[in-house]
Amino acid sequence: MTPLSWPQELTLVVAKILLFFTLILTLFAVMTYVERRVLAFMQFRLGPNRTGPFGLLQPVADGIKLFFKEEFVPPGADRWLFVLAPALSVVTAFLAIAVLSFGGSVTLPAWGLLPGWLQGREVALQIADLEIGVLYIFAVTSLGVYGIVMAGWSANNKYTLIGGLRSSAQMFSYELALGLSWVPLIMLAGSFRIPDIVRQQEGPLGLLHWNAVVQFPAFVVYLIASTAEVNRTPFDLPEAETELVAGFHTEYSSMKFALIQMAEYVNMITVAALGASLFLGGWTSPLALLPDSPAWFVLKLLAILFLFIWLRGTLPRFRYDQLMHFGWKVLVPIAALWILVTGGALLLMGGGAVRP
């Protein structure tokens, strides 16, 4: 098939950006509904059930309500940073999606309304396939803490300031454990590219080749550290309603509050998608008899998102000293030790990475 010209490449990339942006926004809206319904079920409540059939229009009603609420900037606040903080949070959340692979590749139909140069062409379900994809995600997601710290400091409120300081300390400690949990996977695949790490998990025994099994300690560290990274219960100390009212976003209302909530859910979707790719085989089938498909990736993504909701409905919030102790004295040593174990195993097996 003839290679694409640069205008065609640009058109394809823009189309992917619009598609994935729409899908993530849709999943964000769906998750706000699903989380409330699942938590209600776990707590023997009904949850949203008045707006639309089965309450399905509740996300739309929430959006309309927030859009028309009063925009408020506290007296004494740094206005520019107060407005910039939600925008920075949501931009960094969406930037991480650029290198996520949502299901390998698909072959477009050779008919229909598609332009001729796209018909029958195999297209990767990924916006940008970077050689340093994992490092890019780590760098971009680490910038999200600046939005939270700016929100906490700029509001001129003691509760928001404490929430921002908690977030900076929490993310620093848990990002270290999160990054260390990826190192054994990179060693096995011999690559920083996410598709390479996914293909390294392929094999005739299906899920037995997944890093969630082969690298189980790293998988556990990833799940715990990613939960803390996105400020989800039981690690939601930067918000901590019982202590800090609402933490770093106490003073936010209207669409600025909506942007902060969007950033939180998009970050949750990002770490779930990354976990599905790095540890659960991405789009590969759990059974050798079944074909690989993007549908497998979606199922694994939804399973991890359900786990986040389950944790919120089950576990109480940690104390702050317990949170920091667990990050530095439990997760980091386990992740570092497992890197040594993986390196020793590779050395005994031949001294090289298992390249795809």
matplotlib code that plots the C-alpha trace (Angstrom):
import matplotlib.pyplot as plt

x = [0.0, 1.3, 2.7, 0.7, 1.7, 2.1, -1.3, -2.9, -0.8, -1.9, -5.5, -5.3, -3.7, -6.3, -9.1, -7.6, -7.3, -11.0, -12.1, -10.1, -11.0, -14.7, -14.4, -12.6, -15.2, -18.0, -16.3, -15.9, -19.6, -20.5, -18.1, -19.7, -23.0, -21.7, -19.7, -22.7, -24.9, -22.4, -21.6, -25.3, -25.7, -22.9, -24.4, -28.0, -29.2, -30.8, -28.4, -29.4, -32.8, -34.9, -33.3, -34.1, -34.8, -32.8, -31.2, -29.1, -29.3, -27.8, -24.4, -26.2, -28.1, -24.9, -23.2, -26.1, -26.2, -22.4, -22.5, -25.1, -23.7, -22.1, -18.4, -16.7, -13.2, -12.4, -11.3, -7.5, -7.0, -4.4, -6.9, -4.7, -3.3, -6.8, -8.2, -5.1, -5.0, -8.0, -7.0, -3.5, -4.9, -7.2, -4.6, -1.9, -4.6, -5.5, -1.8, -1.1, -3.6, -1.5, 0.8, -1.8, -2.6, -6.3, -6.2, -3.4, -4.5, -7.6, -8.2, -10.6, -13.3, -12.6, -16.0, -18.3, -17.7, -14.0, -11.6, -9.9, -6.5, -8.0, -10.0, -8.5, -5.6, -4.4, -4.5, -3.0, -5.4, -2.8, -2.2, 1.6, 3.8, 6.8, 10.0, 9.9, 6.1, 6.3, 8.7, 6.4, 3.5, 5.5, 6.7, 3.3, 1.3, 3.9, 3.0, -0.6, 0.5, 1.3, -2.3, -3.4, -0.7, -1.6, -5.3, -4.5, -2.1, -3.9, -7.3, -5.9, -7.6, -5.9, -7.8, -7.0, -3.3, -3.1, -4.7, -2.2, 0.7, -0.6, -1.0, 2.6, 4.1, 1.8, 2.4, 6.2, 6.3, 3.9, 5.2, 8.5, 6.9, 4.8, 7.8, 9.8, 6.9, 7.3, 11.1, 10.8, 8.4, 10.8, 13.6, 11.5, 10.4, 13.7, 11.7, 9.9, 7.2, 3.8, 3.0, 6.3, 5.4, 2.0, 3.4, 6.0, 3.0, 1.7, 2.1, 0.4, -0.8, -2.8, -3.1, -0.3, 2.1, 0.6, 2.8, 0.0, 1.0, 4.7, 5.3, 2.6, 4.5, 5.0, 1.3, 0.2, 2.6, 1.2, -2.4, -1.8, 0.5, -1.8, -4.7, -2.7, -1.6, -5.1, -6.2, -8.7, -10.0, -8.3, -5.6, -7.8, -6.0, -5.7, -9.5, -10.4, -13.9, -14.0, -10.8, -10.4, -14.0, -13.0, -9.3, -7.5, -10.8, -12.8, -13.2, -14.0, -17.4, -19.1, -17.1, -13.7, -14.9, -16.1, -12.7, -11.0, -13.5, -12.8, -9.1, -9.5, -11.6, -9.4, -6.4, -8.2, -9.0, -5.4, -3.9, -6.5, -5.7, -2.0, -2.5, -4.5, -1.6, 1.4, 0.1, -3.0, -1.8, -3.6, -5.7, -4.3, -6.8, -6.7, -7.3, -5.1, -8.2, -9.8, -8.5, -6.9, -9.2, -9.6, -12.7, -10.3, -8.6, -11.9, -13.0, -9.7, -10.0, -13.5, -12.4, -9.7, -12.1, -14.6, -11.8, -11.3, -15.0, -14.9, -12.1, -13.9, -17.0, -15.0, -12.0, -11.7, -9.3, -5.7, -4.3, -1.7, 1.2, 0.1, -0.1, 3.5, 4.8, 3.2, 4.6, 8.2, 8.7, 6.6, 6.0, 9.3, 11.4, 9.1, 9.4, 13.2, 13.6, 11.5, 13.7, 16.7, 14.8, 13.8, 17.4, 18.8, 16.2, 17.1, 20.8, 20.3, 18.1, 20.6, 21.4, 19.1, 15.6, 12.8, 12.3, 9.0]
y = [0.0, 3.4, 5.5, 8.5, 12.1, 14.6, 16.2, 12.7, 11.8, 15.1, 14.4, 10.9, 12.1, 14.9, 12.4, 10.1, 13.0, 13.9, 10.3, 9.5, 12.9, 12.1, 8.6, 9.7, 12.5, 9.9, 7.5, 10.3, 11.0, 7.3, 6.8, 9.6, 7.7, 4.2, 5.0, 6.5, 3.6, 1.0, 2.7, 3.0, -0.7, -1.5, 0.7, -0.6, 2.7, 3.6, 6.2, 8.5, 7.3, 10.4, 12.1, 10.0, 6.3, 4.6, 8.0, 7.7, 11.5, 12.4, 13.3, 15.6, 17.2, 17.6, 19.3, 21.8, 22.6, 23.3, 25.3, 27.7, 27.9, 31.1, 31.6, 32.6, 33.8, 34.1, 37.6, 37.7, 34.8, 35.0, 35.2, 34.1, 31.0, 30.3, 30.1, 28.5, 25.5, 23.6, 24.2, 22.8, 19.8, 18.8, 19.5, 17.3, 14.6, 14.5, 14.8, 11.4, 9.7, 10.5, 7.4, 4.9, 2.1, 1.4, -2.0, -2.6, -1.8, -2.2, -2.5, 0.1, -1.1, -0.8, 0.9, 3.5, 7.2, 6.9, 8.7, 6.4, 6.7, 5.3, 2.4, -0.9, 0.6, -0.8, 2.0, 1.8, 2.7, 5.1, 8.8, 8.8, 5.7, 7.1, 5.2, 6.5, 6.1, 4.9, 7.7, 10.2, 9.1, 9.3, 12.8, 14.2, 12.7, 14.1, 17.6, 17.2, 17.8, 21.4, 22.1, 20.7, 22.7, 25.9, 25.4, 24.9, 27.8, 30.4, 30.2, 31.9, 29.3, 27.2, 24.0, 24.2, 24.9, 21.8, 19.8, 21.1, 20.3, 16.8, 16.2, 17.2, 15.0, 12.1, 12.2, 12.5, 9.4, 7.2, 8.3, 6.7, 3.4, 3.7, 4.3, 1.4, -1.0, -0.3, -1.1, -4.9, -4.8, -2.6, -5.0, -8.0, -6.2, -4.4, -1.4, 1.7, 1.4, 0.4, -1.9, -3.7, -4.4, -5.7, -8.0, -9.3, -10.7, -12.8, -16.5, -19.9, -20.0, -16.7, -15.0, -17.0, -14.8, -11.5, -9.4, -9.5, -13.1, -13.1, -9.8, -10.1, -8.1, -5.3, -5.5, -5.1, -2.2, -0.6, -0.9, 0.6, 3.4, 4.3, 4.5, 7.0, 8.8, 9.7, 10.6, 7.8, 6.3, 5.1, 7.6, 10.7, 12.7, 15.8, 16.1, 14.4, 15.8, 14.9, 16.9, 19.5, 20.2, 19.3, 19.9, 21.7, 22.4, 23.7, 27.2, 26.0, 26.1, 26.0, 24.9, 25.2, 22.6, 20.5, 20.7, 19.5, 16.5, 15.8, 15.8, 13.3, 10.9, 11.2, 10.4, 7.4, 6.2, 6.8, 4.7, 2.0, 1.9, 1.8, -1.0, -3.0, -2.6, -3.1, -5.9, -7.5, -8.0, -5.1, -6.3, -9.9, -12.7, -14.5, -17.7, -18.9, -20.2, -16.7, -14.0, -10.8, -7.8, -4.2, -5.5, -7.3, -4.0, -2.4, -5.2, -5.0, -1.2, -1.5, -4.1, -1.9, 1.1, -1.1, -2.0, 1.7, 2.0, -1.1, 0.2, 3.4, 1.6, -0.8, 0.7, 3.6, 6.5, 6.1, 8.5, 10.7, 9.3, 5.8, 6.9, 8.2, 5.3, 2.8, 4.5, 5.0, 1.9, -0.7, 0.0, 1.4, -1.4, -4.1, -2.5, -2.1, -5.6, -7.0, -5.1, -7.0, -10.3, -9.7, -8.7, -11.8, -14.0, -12.4, -12.9, -16.6, -17.1, -15.6, -12.1, -10.3, -8.9, -10.9, -8.7, -9.0]
z = [0.0, -0.9, 2.0, 3.1, 2.2, 5.1, 4.6, 4.8, 7.9, 9.5, 8.7, 10.1, 13.3, 13.8, 13.2, 15.9, 18.3, 17.8, 18.1, 21.3, 22.8, 22.2, 23.6, 26.7, 27.4, 26.9, 29.2, 31.8, 31.7, 31.9, 34.8, 36.9, 36.6, 37.0, 40.1, 41.8, 40.9, 41.9, 45.2, 45.9, 45.2, 47.7, 50.3, 49.8, 48.2, 44.9, 43.5, 40.7, 39.3, 38.6, 35.6, 32.5, 32.4, 35.3, 35.9, 32.7, 32.0, 35.4, 33.9, 31.5, 34.3, 36.4, 33.4, 32.9, 36.6, 36.8, 33.6, 35.1, 38.6, 39.8, 39.1, 42.3, 43.0, 46.8, 48.0, 48.4, 45.9, 43.1, 40.3, 37.4, 39.2, 40.5, 37.0, 35.5, 37.9, 36.6, 33.0, 33.7, 35.5, 32.6, 29.9, 31.5, 32.0, 28.3, 27.1, 28.6, 26.2, 23.2, 23.5, 24.9, 22.5, 22.5, 20.8, 18.4, 14.9, 12.8, 9.0, 7.7, 5.3, 1.6, 1.0, 2.4, 3.0, 3.7, 1.3, -1.1, 0.6, 3.8, 2.4, 3.3, 5.2, 8.5, 11.1, 14.6, 17.5, 18.9, 18.3, 18.6, 18.8, 20.7, 21.3, 24.9, 25.4, 29.0, 29.9, 28.2, 30.3, 33.5, 32.7, 31.6, 34.5, 37.0, 35.8, 37.1, 40.6, 39.7, 39.0, 42.4, 44.2, 42.3, 43.2, 46.8, 47.2, 45.0, 46.8, 49.9, 52.2, 54.9, 54.0, 50.2, 51.1, 53.3, 50.5, 48.0, 50.2, 51.0, 47.3, 46.4, 49.1, 48.3, 44.6, 45.0, 47.2, 45.2, 41.8, 42.8, 43.5, 40.4, 38.2, 39.8, 39.1, 35.4, 35.3, 35.3, 32.4, 30.4, 31.2, 29.9, 26.7, 26.1, 25.0, 26.3, 23.6, 24.9, 21.9, 22.4, 26.1, 25.1, 22.4, 24.9, 26.9, 23.9, 24.1, 23.6, 27.2, 27.0, 30.4, 31.9, 29.9, 31.2, 33.4, 36.0, 36.6, 35.7, 37.5, 40.2, 42.9, 40.4, 39.4, 43.1, 43.6, 40.4, 41.5, 44.9, 43.7, 40.8, 43.2, 45.3, 42.2, 41.1, 44.7, 44.9, 48.2, 50.4, 49.4, 48.9, 51.6, 49.4, 49.5, 52.8, 53.2, 57.0, 57.6, 54.9, 53.7, 50.1, 50.2, 47.4, 45.4, 48.3, 46.8, 43.3, 41.7, 38.3, 35.3, 37.1, 39.5, 36.6, 35.0, 38.2, 38.4, 34.7, 35.3, 38.1, 36.1, 33.0, 35.1, 36.5, 32.9, 31.9, 34.7, 34.0, 30.3, 31.1, 33.6, 31.0, 28.5, 30.7, 33.0, 31.4, 27.9, 26.3, 23.3, 23.5, 24.2, 27.6, 25.8, 22.9, 21.0, 20.9, 18.5, 19.8, 19.6, 20.9, 22.8, 25.2, 25.9, 26.7, 29.0, 30.9, 31.1, 32.6, 35.0, 36.5, 36.6, 38.5, 40.9, 41.7, 42.5, 44.6, 46.7, 47.3, 48.5, 50.7, 52.4, 54.9, 54.3, 55.5, 58.1, 56.5, 58.5, 57.5, 53.8, 53.8, 55.8, 53.4, 50.3, 51.4, 53.7, 52.0, 48.3, 47.3, 48.9, 47.3, 43.9, 44.1, 45.3, 42.5, 40.0, 41.4, 41.2, 37.6, 36.6, 38.2, 36.4, 33.1, 33.8, 34.6, 31.5, 29.1, 30.1, 27.7, 27.5, 25.9, 22.9, 20.9]

ax = plt.figure().add_subplot(projection="3d")
ax.plot(x, y, z, "-o")
ax.set_aspect("equal")
plt.show()
